[in-house]
Amino acid sequence: MMTEVIVKKAERAALVVGAAGGIGSATVVALAERYQQVIAVSRQPRPPAALADLANLCWLTAAAEEGAIAEAARAVADHCESLPLARVVLATGTLHGDGYRPEKSLRELDAATLGHLYQVNAVLPLLWLAALEPLLRRSDGATVAVLSARVGSIADNRLGGWYGYRASKAALNMLLRSAAVELGRRAPQVALLAFHPGTTDTALSKPFQARVPEGRLFSPASVAIALLERMDAAQADGELHFVDYAGESIPW
Ligand SMILES: NC(=O)c1ccc[n+]([C@@H]2O[C@H](COP(=O)([O-])OP(=O)(O)OC[C@H]3O[C@@H](n4cnc5c(N)ncnc54)[C@H](OP(=O)(O)O)[C@@H]3O)[C@@H](O)[C@H]2O)c1
């Protein structure tokens, strides 16, 4: 005899920004099983095929610039009038793209690329956090996770290289640390995480997967579950917690 297990969804909403990305879309799927509504924000006009059948998904399209972010945050707030926001995942980021890849030496540094990496990896998530702050302040308890990376740890940098990506993630962590202090005063019920997913099988890591040791390349689905577990365990204590998929703290 088959036993059907019915999991009651929390009467809360969750938000994912960067919802068309590898980790972002897997996180949407995982959240959709647990929360009554998932609001997904992306630059893409439509959800990827894997998300198309989710009945409790609300897809918002927003360009990656200040005005569009503010407008999208207002739309999120409208959606959350009836369902309080409990989880926010900012899953955007870039490592390589048209005409740029991680630098191996000082000779490869390029000012425009450095600026682009700072803009996407550090500035954009902070613009989102700032735009969502009024909504977070009104929440009755929420956890925000921002996708960072272990290579943004200054203490952990023994290999060098990857100047722009490392520096932009270190900048992200510093910006988040300041935000944690402020939220601790203005929205003490909000927990904040800088999350390192581990090397995950997405477009971002694709060119760099060859040397990943056996068993250390994670599926986006498993990372999404780990992320939600870390978020469930997060304390709202005015601190920024820089943690990996296993819940281990990462040194600054
Ligand atoms: N994969 C890994 O091994 C790994 C390891 C450590 C840390 N991370 C971090 O995890 C996060 C998610 O990465 P992922 O692996 O899921 O990568 P991904 O599949 O490439 O997704 C990244 C998403 O970020 C958004 N994005 C990319 N370029 C952008 C730009 N120029 N402007 C605005 N948004 C942009 C896009 O979201 P939309 O298309 O929805 O707009 C994109 O789908 C990133 O912050 C990354 O640094 C990943």
PDBQT file of the ligand as one rigid body, heavy atoms in Angstrom, charges set to zero:
ROOT
HETATM    1  N1  LIG A 301      28.247  27.641  -9.331  1.00  0.00    +0.000 N 
HETATM    2  C1  LIG A 301      29.227  27.678  -8.449  1.00  0.00    +0.000 C 
HETATM    3  O1  LIG A 301      30.098  26.777  -8.421  1.00  0.00    +0.000 OA
HETATM    4  C2  LIG A 301      29.320  28.787  -7.440  1.00  0.00    +0.000 A 
HETATM    5  C3  LIG A 301      30.338  28.726  -6.468  1.00  0.00    +0.000 A 
HETATM    6  C4  LIG A 301      30.435  29.753  -5.529  1.00  0.00    +0.000 A 
HETATM    7  C5  LIG A 301      29.536  30.799  -5.566  1.00  0.00    +0.000 A 
HETATM    8  N2  LIG A 301      28.566  30.836  -6.534  1.00  0.00    +0.000 N 
HETATM    9  C6  LIG A 301      27.659  31.988  -6.552  1.00  0.00    +0.000 C 
HETATM   10  O2  LIG A 301      26.317  31.545  -6.628  1.00  0.00    +0.000 OA
HETATM   11  C7  LIG A 301      25.527  32.541  -7.304  1.00  0.00    +0.000 C 
HETATM   12  C8  LIG A 301      24.664  31.854  -8.358  1.00  0.00    +0.000 C 
HETATM   13  O3  LIG A 301      25.514  31.315  -9.356  1.00  0.00    +0.000 OA
HETATM   14  P1  LIG A 301      25.084  30.158 -10.364  1.00  0.00    +0.000 P 
HETATM   15  O4  LIG A 301      26.130  29.130 -10.252  1.00  0.00    +0.000 OA
HETATM   16  O5  LIG A 301      23.668  29.820 -10.173  1.00  0.00    +0.000 OA
HETATM   17  O6  LIG A 301      25.317  30.918 -11.748  1.00  0.00    +0.000 OA
HETATM   18  P2  LIG A 301      24.389  31.102 -13.018  1.00  0.00    +0.000 P 
HETATM   19  O7  LIG A 301      23.680  29.850 -13.360  1.00  0.00    +0.000 OA
HETATM   20  O8  LIG A 301      25.276  31.727 -14.046  1.00  0.00    +0.000 OA
HETATM   21  O9  LIG A 301      23.295  32.162 -12.532  1.00  0.00    +0.000 OA
HETATM   22  C9  LIG A 301      23.651  33.458 -12.167  1.00  0.00    +0.000 C 
HETATM   23  C10 LIG A 301      22.455  34.386 -12.358  1.00  0.00    +0.000 C 
HETATM   24  O10 LIG A 301      22.882  35.702 -11.984  1.00  0.00    +0.000 OA
HETATM   25  C11 LIG A 301      22.228  36.653 -12.784  1.00  0.00    +0.000 C 
HETATM   26  N3  LIG A 301      23.224  37.419 -13.542  1.00  0.00    +0.000 N 
HETATM   27  C12 LIG A 301      24.275  36.959 -14.248  1.00  0.00    +0.000 A 
HETATM   28  N4  LIG A 301      24.915  37.964 -14.864  1.00  0.00    +0.000 NA
HETATM   29  C13 LIG A 301      24.242  39.086 -14.541  1.00  0.00    +0.000 A 
HETATM   30  C14 LIG A 301      24.385  40.452 -14.897  1.00  0.00    +0.000 A 
HETATM   31  N5  LIG A 301      25.358  40.879 -15.719  1.00  0.00    +0.000 N 
HETATM   32  N6  LIG A 301      23.513  41.329 -14.396  1.00  0.00    +0.000 NA
HETATM   33  C15 LIG A 301      22.518  40.911 -13.587  1.00  0.00    +0.000 A 
HETATM   34  N7  LIG A 301      22.314  39.636 -13.212  1.00  0.00    +0.000 NA
HETATM   35  C16 LIG A 301      23.175  38.739 -13.695  1.00  0.00    +0.000 A 
HETATM   36  C17 LIG A 301      21.330  35.894 -13.775  1.00  0.00    +0.000 C 
HETATM   37  O11 LIG A 301      20.024  35.792 -13.245  1.00  0.00    +0.000 OA
HETATM   38  P3  LIG A 301      18.736  36.040 -14.195  1.00  0.00    +0.000 P 
HETATM   39  O12 LIG A 301      19.076  35.408 -15.527  1.00  0.00    +0.000 OA
HETATM   40  O13 LIG A 301      17.626  35.346 -13.503  1.00  0.00    +0.000 OA
HETATM   41  O14 LIG A 301      18.557  37.516 -14.285  1.00  0.00    +0.000 OA
HETATM   42  C18 LIG A 301      21.985  34.528 -13.809  1.00  0.00    +0.000 C 
HETATM   43  O15 LIG A 301      21.106  33.548 -14.233  1.00  0.00    +0.000 OA
HETATM   44  C19 LIG A 301      26.519  33.579  -7.831  1.00  0.00    +0.000 C 
HETATM   45  O16 LIG A 301      26.559  34.667  -6.943  1.00  0.00    +0.000 OA
HETATM   46  C20 LIG A 301      27.848  32.856  -7.786  1.00  0.00    +0.000 C 
HETATM   47  O17 LIG A 301      28.935  33.752  -7.636  1.00  0.00    +0.000 OA
HETATM   48  C21 LIG A 301      28.433  29.846  -7.463  1.00  0.00    +0.000 A 
ENDROOT
TORSDOF 0
